[in-house]
Amino acid sequence: MGYGALCIIPPLVVVVLAILSRTSFEPLLIGCLVGFLLIGYHDHTNVFTDFIGSLYKVMEDESTVWVILVCGLYGSLIGLMVRSGGTLKFGEWALQRLQSKRQGLMGAWVLGLVIFLDDYLSALTVGLSMRKITDAFRVPRSMLAYIVNTTAAPWCVIVPISTWTIFIGNILETSHVAVKGAGLATYWKMIPFVSYGYISVLIIPLFIYGVLPWFGRMKKAEILASTTGQLTTTTFSMSSALDISPFEERKSPKVIYFLLPIIVLLAATLYFNIDALKGVMIAVTFTFLYYIVIKLGSFRQLSETVFSGFNSMVYALAILVMSYVLKDVNDKMGLTQYVLNGVSPYVNRQLLPVLVFGSLSVIAVTTGSSWGLYAVSIPLVVPLANHLGSNVLLNCGAVISAGVFGSNACLYSDATILTAQSTECNNLENGLTQLPYALLAFALSCVAYIIFGYALAL
């Protein structure tokens, strides 16, 4: 016997609790336990035995271990580069010729495009590098935060290689959209369909050059900053997940401390056939030894930074693991088949992409989770798209766009919090000020998915 409508309860619990608690991990955990309670009642099994068994299954999976190692080591590399002072020096070096407010804002945008490997690295680097420069031109912190945040995650999903593309490529493999080892190559074919990513990134210069006027709270903040010099209306009081203090105060930072590890990371990853794990392992090892040789920091400082950087990714990885468990719950309860049977009579293949984007965007904003959303949603959307004859890569692109929109629009997402920290802008002020701009990109993306849906159905 099937579970029927009961299969909707676990993900519904997750969404409702995420809205109420404004957290991600706890709602996922509770949703999983609720699912196993229903399974235990229905099948007469032990709830905790089922839960632990599912957790073992997820943790023993090769793909899970791979993602944990890759993302954790990226955190280690980010921590090393930030504490070296190289990221800050790179920003100063790249932007030393900027001499106007417009140039300063464009500099922040371009720097965000250059640092494409990871949204955390981008948010930290651009925010820390640009803050003093934009302050000199009386740019409100919320405006800088908007540019930083919108050239972090949205850009990471439309470049060929980043932590986001690697992670999603892995999910494409486990969801059988791509064959084993071809997840990243398949993702590259999907990039044109990640509408929110390129729309949100490309409208920034339109605002900077006045083609589109600043409006809402952003406009008020700009007027306040230009007339009074007051760059923020609220007090900044946040602590860093990463230690961003320099290793050695007396040693002047150099651009090469940032550039060389990035070059090694890219070269190693490409050399090993886009193997991100081998690439980042070599990059972390090289960076550690390089900083030791040039006496940038002590062995203990570097070791602690490697672990603290890895630790900065633990919460995101915990969310990811629990989302895999939720996926296992959904599979056991037949959620995919229930959705297929329930939605098919009312959805056509032309409108499926925009409906996927719109509905999952609501979930992403309310949960503050992007990667967890991908792990749960892509395995559901793929069979639905196949069933309706809709383009699979287009619909997967809509899922990716939804997660990035959530990253930008959620007031308590990790991206919003990290951006607020690096720009020293209050988290709530940052979120509320940039929300209308994220909604504008959302609306344009909806139009794009309607056009894609009908064009590819011909």
Steps between C-alpha positions, in 0.01 A plus 500: 500500500617852423514793738281728291483861613697414815820526293450877479517542879882475553597770244204713611620479861845611385363806318265609781763458772760682290264798467428504872853434626700670223751217505581218260648200679249456781193500270671242277578279799146523636352442154709182465389375844136571415546302179647202683219519756249467217702218344528324835126528566414385147752216471530410870871576516718675759531874441854542631626186328364630170649846557845369592490255210424781258778713650746213460387453141557868420836525676630180339418631154812589301339815361425635848858449616629667183286810546593531868871484421485739205291768672684467831841536335375800304421651838857426610643665189275804543607533863870488408468758221290741705738490798803543273379851420533418131128533431489848650818605323368366172197726532715802578735425212220440248304809600775755569415705190130538573418866546122534508195349662395333175846354449502376859169319455610355167823393664304307762294335224805405292688370803199282580519358148871429532462306826267233370610181673276529804232738624647507852842595362342761274289656775794519739753625247288762325342629818829529688687642200243757390364632828753779558504595132122538467488676837727768353241564228210504750344180370246364750605167644170343397576585135842337524342200675247464215776490239713263707213261565371505144840427346566212741255208471331616173838518325617168647219316320575642155877451486643167379661402832420592860396326819138540387545352152703209637245427770203520263685293241529227762124514562437475124695174504311354796170608341598324175491821298869445427704182479767433761786746465313731260308710754702816447496469122121456513470806724681709238220420254251624761663839562289687235189395692608640840310820429503659844878470517587702193203739521580604860870544419445694175251754637755630752690715243166635379438644847859619537490694170150638559327305224275371777443736796567400859173483691349416839717472809812499282419841357436639849831356620680658205351843569585472870860398427562769238352784709612407851778245454304250709558166330270284708191562710543209741773364723715214373544225759593164357778250557694319232476130429851525361803651671593784266783646708840501322762237587773755547418866565858613434526328160357700211245299298562444130271426208695183421379346829154492345574448131743208525266269699216581256722420200613172660138409582380558144802334339481191723125465452531524123803268491307226676207518255291745706546292814418758765609282791851442367522864396409645837714248692803606298410869536465478880826304531686744275361807677588360842860423399534826307397707800738300720796553264444877477439511878159657464371317805606238753433131448241512778322804357474340157384166641232666711384701197468185289272349763305819573446550126372144465285558806342809341339261250373249755157656552434516125616140465280390790202652320604318186527162675161544665348596166629171362328321788178689420538389139524140625181554702324642194614203291375250760162673514467529121486878483628511141230272365233678704606837356510357148149360530362810669656772288502346154132567418534873582847594371613513139859475385512863387421647843685244712831697509342822630288306750808314623690828535217683676402229746855402595597868538241531777651197674855632454413840648314354796760235585814699420643184346631473144716189486252305709226608262699367205564165665130455577338660193706393200422128550129596507501742208692274259239219484219756490660674201557167326142398568361820344750512214651827620870578450684349800796739494266799478308385807820424690614852411176631653580309821850652512357849445253449784779410742707803404198729534450359849864569580453866400149565630498312831569735791678228699685303231870432548580715195310801637661461841852464359454799269373712788805399700756580231343838415422580865137557415222387731357168382135614504580829327694314234222247440210748488684748278601247234171305505320718237796457263497124547124504431558698179746234379249235611224655287726524194605139554136390505455661159814325376374160616164550332681584174739205540212268581308578184806538273646160591162330473475581130 
